[in-house]
């Protein structure tokens, strides 16, 4: 999808079309999630601190992210993909791989299917997308990037929309690219390759695989040797299960108050537990993440006796992990997560008919909470501690803190 989060915002606020628009955390510690092509012309890009984006493009309109809205639109776009082929592997809300090999007889050649996808997404959702067509996932992803619009000082330039890499055109497409375009080439690997005289994919392709393995290690060396020749045998894997579910937030100012950190743990744990239950899984491992004001980051993990999908249980485990850390210096970021996901634990049955075990009570309670939130929204019900005497729950709204604090402060 082209500038997906921004494009969704423009559906709801068409008066902003043609203006530089930035979506993300709007506070001083926020991070850019997406930028319109008009904003990109000023050097604004995703993962950039919002403060830097404001300096580069002070005339931009900054919008808090609305993850629920993006997820809603994404689900409809993915449904379109699923009607084209059952082999859809989502990478994120705005990107997916499709294997259309078995659909060409019914729908025509792959380039025609790609254009059909673009036409349907535009007609049904009012959104633009770019499609790469190639023999494998690696090449298709690169091609989709080359098919996108470009930001220029005079305004956005439309992309071609669909870029096709035929098997006999792989070398012609790959060889001129900078080696940093390959998956797995980060700053450290790039520095090593530059010492070997490698600047382009063609340079990399001329190196013997043994040289790459000695310089980069067996796994990385072999990986890059294959990519330089356009080889990628990974299949499209639909319905990939999540490996972890977590939530973390950057605070507008460093937090030293332990009581507040405890409340934040309750809120985040409640949100993570809801997502675990929604996915039908429980976490064997619970992880606490902290980042100090110095930007030093620490993580602590533990495996509880039973898998966890209950917010209060998750918060209690995270609180015990927090007890082992000194927070007097100030916490910049706090996060809670669950990993090693498994089927949720079954109810523990009581031998006495008039005694309902606590675990069964919690299962019933969580089911009721989930049903209420599904119908009335996340702010309808939550742990009483989050009300803090205000009569109004401060709950997690997914995406509100997805990219750092907002300019308006906490809800």
Secondary structure, 3 states (H helix, E strand, C coil): CCCHHHHHHHHHCHHHCCCCEEEECCCCCCEEEEECHHHHCCCCCCCCEHHHHHHHCCCCEEEECCHHHHHHHHHHHHHHHHHHCCCEEEEECCEEEECCHHHHHHHCCHHHHHHHHHHHHHHHHCCCCCEEECCCHHHHHHHHHHCCCECCCCCCECCCCEEECCHHHHHHHHCCCEHHHCCCCCHHHHHHHHHCCCCEHHHHHCCCHHHHHHHHCHHHHHHHHHHHCCCCCCCCCCCCCCCEEEEEEEEEEEECCHHHHHHHHHHHHHHHHHHHHHCCCEEEEEEEEEEECCCCEEEEEECCCCCECCHHHHHHHHHHHHHCCCCCCCEEEEEEEEEEEECCCCCCCCCCCCCCCHHHHHHHHHHHHHHHHHHHCHHHCCCHHHCCCCCCCCCCCCCCCCCCCCCCCCC
